[in-house]
């Protein structure tokens, strides 16, 4: 039996996040006798998924994080890696900021290159965004294949014309749909553990970073809570803004009404405990948490900045971030007391079944490998 082809996945780190979770979902579901993942990361400290990667047979390598000042050392590190590892034929880059650098180097060492867009905006100051956009522009010409989690994400990074080319592929942020099926007994158990049995739970999943717009979310919840003391909010995630968010919660006198869980591995179970899912992000490549929430049968109130591909059921309602806090509050609370329904088949028909997506990606890798032989 021949050995599996090994595909290099490039990510900043492997903590729980949208792109990281998608890659791990794909990794768990593909046929690892045919395709294996190895990882190049920029974060050397142990991450949430590192142990599982090793158990699944993956190798983890590290390249220093790019900071501008280390431009030549960064390029040298990549050249050294490819010289020491001539066995690789495919590299799949999920880090867009320096993809035009490392994919160009990879091509010189005869690797087929894939660039994958997971967002619709660059973070940072205006100057930082201008710099990132400039360094990202060549990706559309450097990569042999360009992937995106949504059409909006593809247009943003690669341009409209690129999406018409044969080398573009839409890779949905698919999930293990069966894990999210509504379970009344599990809901009761989780709510009892959290001591929120009689509360209406408004939930959110997302890293504590600027794009997730937690400050706006807290102001909306404050508007709701001032008139409805039988509600609570569940915030799942962690990140750089956590101290500011905790401070703001205290300033709004909401400490007794908001539960911060930190990063969790039991997202399907926590979704069971919720009654309404709210997602007011400033921008998203897709918003995998929205797909997860719908798979759990939750009514979802989203910002209209979320790509339309995430609207896969009639459980979704959208609002503008320019709408008033009262409009958001009234729209959210209107779902209070609603019943859950089984939306699993709708999610599957919309193409978000991870088993199907894994097969599509696996076949693509194998086809690339044959072309390179």
C-alpha positions as CSV (number, residue, x, y, z in Angstrom):
1,X,0.0,0.0,0.0
2,X,1.4,3.4,-1.0
3,X,2.1,6.1,1.6
4,X,-0.4,9.0,1.9
5,X,0.5,12.3,0.3
6,X,1.4,14.8,2.9
7,X,0.0,18.3,2.6
8,X,1.5,21.3,4.4
9,X,-1.1,23.4,6.1
10,X,0.1,26.9,7.1
11,X,-1.6,28.7,10.0
12,X,-0.5,31.2,12.6
13,X,-1.4,28.7,15.4
14,X,-3.8,25.9,16.1
15,X,-6.0,27.3,18.9
16,X,-9.8,27.1,18.4
17,X,-10.9,29.6,15.8
18,X,-12.8,29.6,12.5
19,X,-10.1,28.6,10.1
20,X,-8.4,26.4,12.6
21,X,-11.6,24.5,13.4
22,X,-12.4,24.1,9.7
23,X,-9.0,22.6,9.1
24,X,-9.3,20.2,12.0
25,X,-12.8,19.2,11.0
26,X,-11.5,18.4,7.5
27,X,-8.4,16.6,8.9
28,X,-10.6,14.3,11.1
29,X,-12.9,13.4,8.2
30,X,-10.5,12.8,5.2
31,X,-9.1,9.4,4.5
32,X,-5.7,9.6,6.1
33,X,-4.5,6.5,4.3
34,X,-4.6,8.7,1.2
35,X,-3.9,12.3,2.5
36,X,-2.1,13.4,5.7
37,X,-1.8,16.9,7.0
38,X,1.4,18.4,8.4
39,X,1.5,21.9,9.9
40,X,3.7,24.9,9.7
41,X,2.8,27.4,12.5
42,X,4.1,30.7,13.6
43,X,3.2,30.3,17.2
44,X,5.6,28.0,19.0
45,X,3.7,27.6,22.3
46,X,1.5,24.6,22.6
47,X,-2.0,25.3,21.0
48,X,-5.4,23.7,21.6
49,X,-5.2,21.3,18.7
50,X,-1.5,20.4,18.7
51,X,-1.9,17.2,20.7
52,X,-4.8,16.0,18.5
53,X,-2.7,16.7,15.4
54,X,0.1,14.5,16.6
55,X,-2.4,11.7,17.5
56,X,-3.8,11.9,14.0
57,X,-0.3,11.4,12.6
58,X,0.5,15.0,11.7
59,X,3.9,16.7,12.1
60,X,4.2,20.3,13.4
61,X,6.9,22.6,12.3
62,X,7.6,26.3,13.2
63,X,8.6,29.3,11.2
64,X,9.3,32.7,13.0
65,X,6.4,35.1,12.9
66,X,6.8,37.9,10.3
67,X,7.2,41.4,11.7
68,X,8.6,43.3,8.8
69,X,12.0,43.8,10.4
70,X,12.8,40.1,10.0
71,X,11.9,40.1,6.3
72,X,15.1,38.4,5.1
73,X,15.3,36.0,8.0
74,X,11.7,35.0,7.4
75,X,12.4,34.2,3.8
76,X,15.6,32.3,4.8
77,X,13.6,30.2,7.3
78,X,11.2,29.1,4.5
79,X,14.0,28.3,2.1
80,X,15.8,26.3,4.8
81,X,12.6,24.4,5.5
82,X,12.0,23.4,1.9
83,X,15.7,22.4,1.4
84,X,15.4,20.1,4.5
85,X,12.0,18.7,3.5
86,X,12.0,17.9,-0.3
87,X,9.2,15.4,0.3
88,X,6.4,17.9,0.1
89,X,4.5,18.6,-3.1
90,X,1.6,20.6,-1.9
91,X,1.3,23.6,0.5
92,X,-2.1,25.0,1.6
93,X,-1.7,28.5,3.0
94,X,-4.4,29.9,5.4
95,X,-2.2,32.9,6.5
96,X,-2.9,35.5,3.9
97,X,-0.7,38.3,5.2
98,X,2.6,36.8,4.0
99,X,1.3,34.2,1.6
100,X,2.8,36.1,-1.4
101,X,6.2,35.5,0.3
102,X,6.0,31.9,1.4
103,X,4.0,30.6,-1.6
104,X,6.4,32.2,-4.0
105,X,9.3,30.5,-2.3
106,X,7.4,27.2,-2.2
107,X,6.9,27.4,-6.0
108,X,10.7,27.7,-6.5
109,X,11.0,24.4,-4.7
110,X,8.4,22.8,-7.0
111,X,5.4,22.7,-4.7
112,X,1.9,23.3,-5.9
113,X,0.5,26.2,-4.0
114,X,-3.0,26.9,-2.5
115,X,-4.1,30.2,-1.0
116,X,-7.2,30.1,1.2
117,X,-9.3,33.2,2.1
118,X,-11.1,33.1,5.4
119,X,-12.0,36.8,5.8
120,X,-13.3,39.9,4.2
121,X,-11.2,42.5,5.8
122,X,-7.7,43.1,7.4
123,X,-7.4,44.0,11.0
124,X,-5.3,46.9,12.4
125,X,-5.0,50.6,11.8
126,X,-5.6,52.2,8.4
127,X,-1.8,52.2,7.8
128,X,-1.6,48.6,8.8
129,X,-4.5,47.7,6.5
130,X,-2.9,49.5,3.6
131,X,0.3,47.6,4.1
132,X,-1.5,44.2,4.4
133,X,-3.6,44.8,1.4
134,X,-0.5,45.7,-0.7
135,X,1.4,42.6,0.4
136,X,-1.6,40.4,-0.1
137,X,-2.4,41.6,-3.6
138,X,0.1,39.4,-5.4
139,X,-1.4,36.2,-3.9
140,X,-4.0,36.0,-6.7
141,X,-1.1,35.7,-9.2
142,X,1.3,33.7,-7.0
143,X,-1.0,30.8,-6.0
144,X,-1.7,27.9,-8.3
145,X,-5.1,27.4,-6.7
146,X,-7.3,29.9,-4.8
147,X,-9.9,28.8,-2.2
148,X,-12.4,30.8,-0.2
149,X,-14.9,30.0,2.5
150,X,-17.5,32.3,0.8
151,X,-17.8,34.3,-2.4
152,X,-17.3,37.5,-0.4
153,X,-14.1,36.2,1.1
154,X,-12.9,35.2,-2.4
155,X,-13.8,38.6,-4.0
156,X,-12.1,40.5,-1.2
157,X,-8.7,38.7,-1.4
158,X,-8.5,37.6,-5.0
159,X,-10.7,40.0,-6.9
160,X,-13.9,39.4,-8.8
161,X,-12.3,38.2,-12.0
162,X,-10.3,35.6,-10.2
163,X,-13.5,33.8,-9.1
164,X,-14.3,33.1,-12.7
165,X,-11.1,31.1,-13.3
166,X,-10.8,27.4,-13.2
167,X,-8.3,27.5,-10.3
168,X,-10.9,29.0,-7.9
169,X,-12.7,26.7,-5.5
170,X,-15.4,27.4,-2.9
171,X,-14.7,25.4,0.3
172,X,-17.6,25.7,2.7
173,X,-16.9,26.0,6.4
174,X,-18.6,22.7,7.0
175,X,-19.3,21.0,10.3
176,X,-20.1,17.7,11.9
177,X,-23.8,18.3,11.6
178,X,-25.0,15.3,13.7
179,X,-23.1,16.7,16.7
180,X,-25.4,19.7,16.8
181,X,-28.8,18.0,16.7
182,X,-31.1,19.4,19.3
183,X,-31.2,17.2,22.5
184,X,-33.7,18.2,25.1
185,X,-32.1,16.1,27.8
186,X,-28.7,17.6,27.2
187,X,-30.1,21.1,27.2
188,X,-31.6,20.5,30.6
189,X,-28.4,19.1,31.9
190,X,-26.2,22.0,30.7
191,X,-28.6,24.6,31.9
192,X,-28.7,23.0,35.3
193,X,-24.9,22.9,35.5
194,X,-24.9,26.6,34.7
195,X,-27.7,27.4,37.1
196,X,-29.7,29.2,34.4
197,X,-32.7,26.8,34.3
198,X,-35.4,29.5,34.2
199,X,-33.5,32.1,32.1
200,X,-33.7,33.0,28.5
201,X,-30.1,32.5,27.3
202,X,-28.8,34.8,24.6
203,X,-25.6,33.3,23.2
204,X,-22.5,34.3,21.2
205,X,-19.4,32.4,20.1
206,X,-16.3,34.3,19.0
207,X,-12.7,35.3,19.9
208,X,-12.5,38.4,22.1
209,X,-11.1,40.5,19.2
210,X,-12.2,43.7,17.5
211,X,-14.0,42.2,14.5
212,X,-16.5,40.3,16.8
213,X,-17.8,43.6,18.1
214,X,-18.4,42.6,21.7
215,X,-18.7,46.2,22.9
216,X,-21.8,46.6,20.7
217,X,-23.1,43.2,21.8
218,X,-22.8,44.3,25.5
219,X,-24.7,47.5,24.8
220,X,-27.5,45.6,23.1
221,X,-27.7,43.1,26.0
222,X,-27.8,46.0,28.5
223,X,-30.8,47.4,26.6
224,X,-32.6,44.1,26.8
225,X,-31.7,43.4,30.5
226,X,-32.9,46.8,31.7
227,X,-36.5,45.6,30.8
228,X,-36.1,41.8,31.1
229,X,-34.3,40.5,34.2
230,X,-35.1,36.9,33.3
231,X,-32.5,36.9,30.5
232,X,-28.8,36.0,30.7
233,X,-26.0,36.1,28.1
234,X,-23.4,33.3,27.4
235,X,-20.1,34.5,25.9
236,X,-18.0,31.7,24.6
237,X,-14.4,32.5,23.6
238,X,-11.3,34.4,24.8
239,X,-8.7,36.8,23.4
240,X,-6.9,40.0,23.6
241,X,-9.9,42.1,24.5
242,X,-11.1,40.0,27.4
243,X,-9.9,42.5,30.1
244,X,-11.7,45.4,28.4
245,X,-14.8,43.3,28.0
246,X,-14.8,42.2,31.7
247,X,-14.3,45.9,32.7
248,X,-17.2,47.0,30.5
249,X,-19.5,44.2,32.0
250,X,-18.8,45.6,35.4
251,X,-19.4,49.2,34.3
252,X,-22.8,48.2,32.9
253,X,-23.7,46.2,36.1
254,X,-24.1,43.0,34.2
255,X,-21.7,40.8,36.1
256,X,-24.6,38.7,37.5
257,X,-26.3,38.3,34.1
258,X,-23.3,37.3,31.8
259,X,-21.4,34.1,31.8
260,X,-17.9,34.0,30.3
261,X,-16.9,30.4,29.6
262,X,-13.5,31.0,28.0
263,X,-12.5,28.7,25.1
264,X,-14.4,25.5,25.1
265,X,-14.3,22.2,23.3
266,X,-18.0,21.4,23.9
267,X,-19.6,23.9,21.6
268,X,-22.4,21.6,20.5
269,X,-23.5,21.1,24.1
270,X,-23.3,24.8,25.0
271,X,-25.4,25.7,22.0
272,X,-28.1,23.4,23.4
273,X,-28.3,25.7,26.4
274,X,-29.0,28.8,24.4
275,X,-32.4,30.2,23.3
276,X,-31.2,32.9,20.8
277,X,-27.9,33.3,19.0
278,X,-26.6,36.8,18.3
279,X,-23.7,37.6,15.9
280,X,-23.0,41.3,15.3
281,X,-19.5,41.0,13.7
282,X,-18.0,43.9,11.9
283,X,-16.9,41.5,9.2
284,X,-16.6,37.7,8.7
285,X,-15.2,35.4,6.0
286,X,-18.3,33.3,6.6
287,X,-19.0,32.8,10.3
288,X,-18.9,29.1,11.1
289,X,-20.5,29.7,14.4
290,X,-23.6,30.8,12.6
291,X,-23.8,27.5,10.7
292,X,-23.3,25.7,14.0
293,X,-26.1,27.7,15.7
294,X,-28.5,27.0,12.8
295,X,-27.6,23.3,13.0
296,X,-28.8,23.4,16.6
297,X,-32.1,24.9,15.6
298,X,-31.4,28.3,17.2
299,X,-33.0,31.5,15.9
300,X,-30.1,33.7,14.9
301,X,-29.9,37.5,14.8
302,X,-27.0,38.6,12.7
303,X,-25.3,41.8,11.4
304,X,-25.9,42.2,7.7
305,X,-22.1,42.1,7.3
306,X,-22.2,38.3,7.6
307,X,-21.9,36.7,4.1
308,X,-25.2,35.5,2.6
309,X,-23.8,31.9,2.3
310,X,-24.2,31.6,6.1
311,X,-28.0,32.1,5.7
312,X,-28.9,28.5,5.1
313,X,-32.2,28.3,7.0
314,X,-35.1,30.6,7.8
315,X,-33.8,30.8,11.4
316,X,-31.7,33.8,10.4
317,X,-32.7,37.4,10.8
318,X,-30.4,40.3,9.8
319,X,-30.0,43.8,11.0
320,X,-27.6,46.7,10.2
321,X,-25.0,47.7,12.7
322,X,-26.4,51.2,12.1
323,X,-29.8,50.2,13.5
324,X,-30.5,51.4,17.0
325,X,-29.8,49.4,20.1
326,X,-33.5,49.3,20.7
327,X,-34.1,47.8,17.3
328,X,-31.5,45.1,18.0
329,X,-32.9,44.5,21.5
330,X,-36.5,44.2,20.3
331,X,-35.6,41.9,17.4
332,X,-33.7,39.6,19.7
333,X,-36.2,39.5,22.5
334,X,-39.0,38.8,20.0
335,X,-37.6,35.3,19.7
336,X,-37.9,34.7,23.5
337,X,-40.0,31.6,24.3
338,X,-39.7,30.2,20.8
339,X,-39.4,26.5,20.2
340,X,-36.4,24.7,18.6
341,X,-36.7,22.7,15.4
342,X,-34.7,20.1,13.6
343,X,-32.8,21.9,10.8
344,X,-30.2,19.2,10.1
345,X,-31.4,18.3,6.5
346,X,-31.4,22.0,5.5
347,X,-27.8,22.3,6.6
348,X,-26.8,19.2,4.7
349,X,-28.6,20.3,1.5
350,X,-26.8,23.6,1.7
351,X,-23.4,21.9,1.4
352,X,-22.2,22.2,5.0
353,X,-21.7,18.5,5.8
354,X,-18.0,18.1,6.7
355,X,-17.9,14.5,5.4
356,X,-18.8,15.7,1.8
357,X,-16.4,18.7,2.0
358,X,-13.5,16.5,3.1
359,X,-14.1,14.2,0.1
360,X,-14.0,17.2,-2.3
361,X,-10.8,18.5,-0.8
362,X,-9.2,15.1,-0.7
363,X,-9.9,14.5,-4.4
364,X,-8.5,17.9,-5.2
365,X,-5.2,17.1,-3.4
366,X,-5.0,13.8,-5.1
367,X,-5.6,15.3,-8.5
368,X,-2.8,17.9,-7.9
369,X,-0.5,15.2,-6.8
370,X,-1.1,13.2,-10.0
371,X,-0.5,16.3,-12.1
372,X,2.8,16.8,-10.4
373,X,4.1,13.3,-11.0
